Amino acid sequence: MLRVAFFTILLLLGVSGGIVYTQWNDYQHEIRTKANEPLVHHIIARYNGESLEVQHRLSGIIKDNYEVIIPNIARNFSCKSEKNQKCVFYSKNEKRFVKTKGIDELEMQYSLPLAKKKDVIWLENWSAAFISEQRQQIYVEMIDFTKNNGIWIAGAKLEGQTKRDSFTYYTWAQKDIVSFPLYFQSFQLKRTVSENIEVYAGRKIDIRQWTKTKAGRIADVPSLTIVVSPVRVKYVSPTLIVMPEKESFTSVQADYVRAYYRSLFSFHSPVQEWVWDFLTAMMLNQEAMTPKAKQVSNELNRELTNEEKKEFLDAVFKQKGKELTLQFLDRALGDVRHGTTTFFADNSQRENLSPLLFKQNTLLFVNEQQLKGVSPITRHGEKLLPFVEIMTKLGYQVRQSGDAVFINKGYNSWRFFVNSSIYMHGNDRFDDPSIIIHKIDNKLYISEKMIQEWFYIEVRERDQAIYINER
């Protein structure tokens, strides 16, 4: 009897355990499924010749809040949940968020005033954008009631187009981006499709000429639309290019890469315009356009090998979807040389070039005592030591007057000139093959070789530390 009861209990435990296990598996599957659920935009836009009236429904909500960017030109914006509750917005760190806890869908309406009777209209960032690492899908239906002879084109795949007596209807779909541009022109062009690229042109276009460019090879977008126009208009975004037919694909690739880089990172990336220009020039291996970007590009080309530049760019790409900051760029650059630098931060604050310096994560010991507050740096691949601090610690007197540097200890004296190979011995002037004292950012440095060559000083390195002693 006890044996029967025992096996009965085991059976019940097995059944209940199986139920719990199945429920847990179902729960885990539900979590995984929900986490993979895309944020879906269903947008209906009606154009009446004066404005674009937008109905925007958002579904696939899985977070308690989302950062939202409402178009600057939007008027009469309203937002409510599927339960007809008014949306609650709040600001944090100069960003706007909407609370979505317990909400499955949002319904928004807004109006975008447009100029009347324009032959060309370009709308970028025209729809409310939700900034999230969650995958996104966008479906747009557009109804043009103006009875014009023109055409609307989007930075998205055209799913369908129908023309009636009183309106023209379009539908587009796009994914993995937060918004796509719309473009209107007052004349028709023939549409052709090659894989994920749509081309609108008045003549035959060899799309291979685009895919052969460096921009065409690096761009990772779900689809791309290219308009080759007979009029002189030029607009460039990651998913839509409008270019004059007299220009080549090569001539627009720099603008395209610049726009593509912008799209990779958060809308709020607090970097100046020259940073995008610099990244574009570095990727295409061509001259930058803005003065600051030219300075920075030339400095890095002098300092870094091709392998180091590639390592730096790879690190930048890994920041995709996040904010691109000057501090991040400095960390990525410092990692290339296993040191630290403030190169980008410094150059954002100065008109003149701030040189590329790497502070080495190395301890300095002078006469067996740690020298705190200073570090060796690397410049043009050469390790330089903080001159004044080391010499003072060793009992030397160092004085600078203009470009001249005077050093004294006991009966010995030296006279050098900053960033120069010239030195004085008594009243005689001599020239050394190399620069002796470097002046960088108003600080004096000397190489390990020079400090040992000119003074009775020995420099040894061991265990990621530099030991400096008098001989």
C-alpha positions in Angstrom: 0.0 0.0 0.0 2.8 2.4 0.9 4.6 1.5 -2.3 1.4 2.3 -4.4 1.1 5.6 -2.5 4.7 6.4 -3.1 4.5 5.8 -6.8 1.3 7.8 -7.0 3.0 10.8 -5.4 6.0 10.4 -7.8 3.5 10.3 -10.7 1.7 13.4 -9.5 5.0 15.2 -8.9 6.1 14.3 -12.4 2.9 15.5 -13.9 2.8 18.8 -12.0 6.6 19.3 -12.6 5.9 18.7 -16.3 3.1 21.3 -16.2 5.4 23.8 -14.5 8.2 23.1 -16.9 5.8 23.5 -19.9 4.4 26.8 -18.5 7.9 28.1 -17.9 8.9 27.2 -21.4 5.8 29.0 -22.8 6.6 32.0 -20.6 10.2 32.1 -21.8 9.0 31.7 -25.4 6.6 34.6 -24.9 9.4 36.8 -23.5 11.7 35.9 -26.4 8.9 36.5 -29.0 7.9 39.8 -27.4 11.6 40.9 -27.3 11.9 40.2 -31.0 8.7 41.9 -31.9 9.3 44.9 -34.1 8.0 48.4 -33.5 5.5 48.9 -36.4 4.4 52.2 -37.9 1.3 52.4 -40.0 1.1 55.9 -41.5 -1.6 57.4 -43.7 -0.6 60.7 -45.3 -3.1 62.8 -47.3 -1.7 65.6 -49.5 -4.1 68.5 -50.5 -1.7 70.8 -52.1 -1.1 72.9 -49.0 -0.3 70.4 -46.2 0.3 66.8 -45.5 -2.3 65.5 -43.0 -0.8 62.5 -41.2 -2.4 59.7 -39.2 0.3 57.6 -37.5 -0.4 54.4 -35.6 2.3 52.7 -33.6 2.1 49.1 -32.5 4.5 46.4 -31.2 5.2 48.4 -28.0 7.2 46.4 -25.5 8.9 49.1 -23.4 7.6 51.3 -20.6 8.8 54.4 -22.5 10.2 55.5 -25.8 12.2 58.5 -26.9 10.3 60.3 -29.5 11.2 63.1 -32.0 8.3 65.1 -33.3 8.9 66.9 -36.6 9.7 70.6 -36.1 7.2 71.6 -38.8 4.4 69.5 -37.3 1.2 71.4 -36.3 -1.9 70.3 -34.3 -0.1 67.3 -32.9 -2.2 64.9 -30.8 -1.5 61.5 -29.3 -3.6 58.9 -27.5 -3.5 55.2 -26.6 -5.8 52.5 -27.9 -7.7 53.0 -24.7 -8.4 56.6 -25.8 -6.1 57.9 -23.0 -4.0 61.1 -23.8 -0.3 60.4 -24.2 2.0 61.4 -21.3 5.2 63.1 -22.4 8.2 64.1 -20.3 11.7 65.5 -20.9 15.0 64.1 -19.6 18.5 65.3 -20.6 17.0 67.5 -23.3 15.2 64.5 -24.9 11.5 63.9 -25.1 9.9 60.6 -24.0 6.4 59.2 -24.1 5.2 56.8 -21.4 3.9 53.5 -22.8 3.7 51.2 -19.8 0.5 49.1 -20.1 -0.1 50.5 -23.6 -0.2 48.3 -26.8 -0.7 51.0 -29.4 -0.4 54.8 -29.9 -2.5 56.8 -32.3 -1.0 60.2 -33.5 -2.3 62.9 -35.8 -0.4 65.9 -37.0 -0.3 68.3 -40.0 2.8 69.4 -42.0 2.3 72.7 -43.8 3.9 72.7 -47.3 4.5 75.5 -49.8 1.9 75.8 -52.6 2.6 74.8 -56.2 6.2 73.8 -55.9 7.9 71.8 -58.7 10.0 70.0 -56.1 9.3 69.0 -52.5 11.8 67.3 -50.2 10.6 66.0 -46.8 13.2 64.5 -44.5 12.3 63.5 -40.9 8.7 64.3 -41.6 7.2 61.5 -39.5 7.4 61.1 -35.7 10.5 59.1 -35.0 10.9 56.6 -32.1 14.5 56.1 -31.1 15.0 52.6 -29.9 17.2 49.5 -30.3 14.0 47.6 -31.1 13.7 46.6 -34.8 11.3 48.9 -36.7 9.0 48.5 -39.7 7.3 51.4 -41.5 4.3 51.2 -43.8 3.2 54.4 -45.4 0.0 54.9 -47.5 -0.2 58.3 -49.3 -3.1 59.8 -51.1 -2.4 62.9 -53.3 -5.7 64.8 -54.0 -4.1 67.5 -56.1 -4.6 66.0 -59.6 -1.1 67.0 -60.7 1.0 65.3 -63.3 3.9 64.8 -61.0 5.0 61.8 -58.8 5.9 61.1 -55.2 9.0 59.0 -54.6 10.2 57.6 -51.2 13.3 56.3 -49.6 11.5 53.0 -49.3 10.3 50.1 -51.5 7.3 51.0 -53.6 4.6 48.4 -52.9 1.9 49.8 -55.1 0.7 52.9 -57.0 -2.7 53.7 -58.5 -3.9 56.8 -60.3 -7.6 57.8 -60.4 -9.4 60.8 -61.7 -9.5 62.5 -58.3 -6.4 61.2 -56.6 -3.2 59.2 -56.8 -2.5 56.5 -54.2 1.0 55.2 -53.2 2.1 52.6 -50.6 5.7 52.0 -49.4 7.4 49.8 -46.9 10.7 50.0 -45.2 12.5 48.4 -42.2 15.4 48.8 -39.7 15.3 52.6 -39.8 13.3 55.2 -37.8 12.0 57.2 -40.8 12.5 57.7 -44.5 12.3 60.8 -46.8 9.6 61.7 -49.3 10.3 63.6 -52.6 7.9 65.1 -55.1 8.6 66.3 -58.6 6.2 67.8 -61.1 7.1 65.5 -63.9 7.2 61.7 -64.5 10.3 59.5 -64.8 10.5 55.8 -65.7 11.0 53.4 -62.8 13.3 50.4 -63.0 14.2 47.9 -60.2 17.5 46.0 -59.7 17.4 43.8 -56.6 16.9 46.2 -53.7 17.6 49.4 -55.7 14.9 51.4 -57.5 15.9 53.9 -60.1 13.8 56.8 -61.6 15.3 58.3 -64.7 14.6 59.6 -68.2 17.2 57.4 -69.7 18.8 54.0 -69.1 21.0 53.9 -66.0 23.7 51.3 -65.4 23.2 50.7 -61.7 26.4 48.8 -61.6 28.2 52.1 -61.7 26.7 52.9 -58.3 27.4 49.5 -56.7 31.0 49.7 -57.8 31.6 52.9 -55.8 32.9 52.6 -52.3 29.7 54.2 -51.0 27.6 51.6 -52.8 29.7 48.8 -51.3 29.7 49.9 -47.7 26.0 51.0 -47.4 24.0 48.5 -45.5 20.4 49.6 -46.1 17.3 47.5 -46.7 16.5 49.4 -50.0 17.8 52.4 -51.9 15.9 54.7 -54.3 17.9 56.8 -56.8 16.4 59.6 -58.8 18.4 60.8 -61.8 16.7 64.1 -62.6 16.9 66.4 -65.7 16.7 69.4 -63.4 19.4 70.7 -61.1 18.3 69.3 -57.7 20.4 67.3 -55.3 19.2 65.7 -52.1 21.0 62.8 -50.3 19.8 60.5 -47.6 20.8 56.9 -46.7 17.7 55.5 -48.5 17.0 58.1 -51.2 19.3 60.0 -53.6 18.1 62.7 -55.9 20.9 63.8 -58.3 21.2 65.8 -61.5 21.6 63.6 -64.6 24.8 65.5 -65.5 26.6 64.3 -62.3 28.2 60.9 -61.8 27.6 58.5 -59.0 31.2 59.1 -57.9 30.5 62.8 -57.4 27.7 62.1 -54.9 29.3 59.3 -52.9 30.9 61.7 -50.4 27.5 63.3 -49.6 26.0 59.8 -49.4 28.6 58.4 -47.0 28.2 61.5 -44.8 24.4 61.0 -44.6 24.9 57.3 -44.1 27.2 57.9 -41.1 24.7 60.2 -39.5 22.0 57.6 -39.8 24.2 55.0 -38.1 24.2 56.8 -34.8 21.7 58.4 -32.5 19.9 61.5 -33.6 21.4 63.3 -30.6 25.0 62.6 -31.2 26.7 65.7 -29.8 29.4 66.1 -32.4 30.2 69.0 -34.7 29.7 68.9 -38.5 33.4 68.5 -39.2 33.4 65.0 -37.5 31.0 63.6 -40.1 33.2 65.2 -42.8 36.3 63.7 -41.3 34.8 60.2 -41.0 33.6 60.4 -44.6 37.1 61.4 -45.8 38.7 58.7 -43.8 36.4 56.0 -45.2 36.7 57.1 -48.8 40.4 57.9 -48.4 39.9 61.3 -49.9 40.4 65.0 -48.9 37.9 66.4 -46.4 35.8 69.4 -47.2 35.8 71.5 -44.0 39.1 73.1 -42.7 39.0 71.4 -39.3 38.3 68.0 -40.9 41.2 68.5 -43.2 43.5 69.3 -40.3 42.3 66.2 -38.3 42.5 63.9 -41.4 46.0 65.0 -42.3 47.2 64.6 -38.7 45.8 61.0 -38.4 47.2 60.1 -41.9 50.7 61.2 -40.6 50.4 59.4 -37.3 48.5 56.1 -38.0 49.2 53.2 -40.2 46.5 51.9 -42.5 45.9 49.0 -40.1 45.5 51.4 -37.2 43.0 53.6 -39.2 41.0 50.5 -40.0 41.0 49.4 -36.4 39.7 52.8 -35.4 36.9 52.9 -38.0 35.9 49.4 -37.0 35.5 50.5 -33.4 33.4 53.5 -34.5 31.1 51.2 -36.5 30.5 49.1 -33.4 28.8 52.2 -31.8 26.0 51.9 -34.4 22.6 52.9 -33.0 24.1 54.7 -30.0 25.3 58.3 -29.5 28.6 59.1 -31.1 30.5 61.4 -28.8 33.9 63.0 -28.8 34.9 61.1 -25.7 34.1 57.8 -27.5 36.1 58.8 -30.5 39.1 59.6 -28.2 38.7 56.2 -26.4 38.6 54.3 -29.7 41.7 56.2 -31.0 43.5 55.7 -27.7 42.9 51.9 -27.8 44.7 51.8 -31.2 48.0 52.8 -29.4 47.1 51.3 -26.0 47.1 54.8 -24.4 44.8 57.7 -23.9 44.1 60.8 -25.9 41.9 63.9 -25.9 42.6 64.6 -29.6 38.9 65.0 -30.7 37.8 66.8 -27.6 40.7 69.3 -27.9 40.1 69.9 -31.6 36.4 70.6 -31.0 37.4 73.6 -28.9 40.2 75.1 -31.0 40.4 76.7 -34.4 44.0 75.6 -34.9 45.0 72.0 -34.9 45.6 70.3 -31.6 48.3 67.7 -32.3 47.6 64.0 -31.8 49.2 62.9 -28.6 48.9 59.6 -26.8 49.4 59.5 -23.0 50.9 56.2 -22.1 49.5 54.3 -19.2 52.9 54.1 -17.7 54.2 55.0 -14.3 57.2 57.3 -14.0 59.8 56.8 -11.2 62.6 59.4 -10.6 65.3 58.3 -8.2 63.0 55.4 -7.2 60.1 57.8 -6.3 57.0 58.0 -8.3 56.5 61.2 -10.3 52.7 61.8 -10.0 50.5 64.0 -12.2 52.5 63.5 -15.4 52.8 60.8 -18.0 55.0 60.1 -21.0 53.4 60.7 -24.4 53.8 59.4 -27.9 54.2 61.8 -30.8 55.0 60.6 -34.4 55.6 57.2 -32.9 58.3 58.5 -30.6 58.0 58.3 -26.8 58.6 61.6 -25.1 59.1 62.3 -21.4 57.9 65.4 -19.4 61.1 67.4 -19.3 60.7 70.1 -16.7 59.1 67.8 -14.1 61.9 65.1 -14.4 64.8 67.6 -14.4 63.4 69.5 -11.4 63.0 66.3 -9.5 66.7 65.4 -10.3 67.9 68.8 -8.9 68.3 70.7 -12.2 67.1 74.3 -12.6 65.0 74.8 -15.8 64.1 78.2 -17.1 62.4 79.2 -20.3 62.6 82.5 -22.1 60.8 82.7 -25.4 62.0 79.8 -27.5 65.2 79.4 -25.4 65.4 76.8 -22.6 68.2 77.2 -20.0 69.2 74.3 -17.8 71.7 74.6 -14.9 73.1 72.2 -12.3 76.3 73.0 -10.4 78.9 74.2 -12.8 77.2 72.7 -15.8 74.8 74.7 -18.0 72.9 74.0 -21.3 70.9 76.2 -23.7 68.5 74.7 -26.1 65.7 76.0 -28.3 62.2 74.4 -28.4 61.2 72.4 -31.5 64.7 72.9 -32.8 67.9 71.0 -33.3 70.0 74.1 -32.4 71.8 74.4 -29.1 74.3 76.8 -27.6 77.6 75.9 -25.9 79.0 79.1 -24.4 78.6 81.7 -27.2 79.0 79.1 -29.9 76.0 77.8 -31.9 75.7 74.1 -32.9 73.2 72.0 -34.7 72.2 68.5 -33.6 70.7 66.1 -36.2 67.4 65.9 -34.2 65.1 68.1 -32.2 66.2 68.1 -28.6 63.4 69.8 -26.7 59.8 69.5 -27.9 57.2 72.0 -27.0 53.7 70.5 -27.3 50.6 72.2 -25.9 52.8 74.6 -23.9 54.6 71.7 -22.2 58.3 70.7 -22.7 59.2 67.1 -23.6 62.3 65.2 -24.4 62.9 61.8 -25.9 64.4 58.9 -24.0 67.4 59.0 -26.3 68.1 62.7 -26.0 67.8 62.9 -22.2 70.5 60.1 -21.9 72.6 61.6 -24.6 72.8 65.1 -23.2 72.7 64.5 -19.4 74.1 62.0 -17.0 70.8 60.2 -16.8 69.8 56.6 -17.3 66.3 55.5 -18.4 65.1 51.9 -18.0 61.7 50.4 -18.6 60.3 47.3 -16.9 56.9 46.1 -15.7 55.0 48.9 -17.5 57.0 51.5 -15.7 59.9 53.9 -16.6 62.7 54.4 -14.1 64.9 57.5 -14.4 68.1 57.9 -12.4 71.3 59.8 -12.5 74.3 57.8 -13.5 
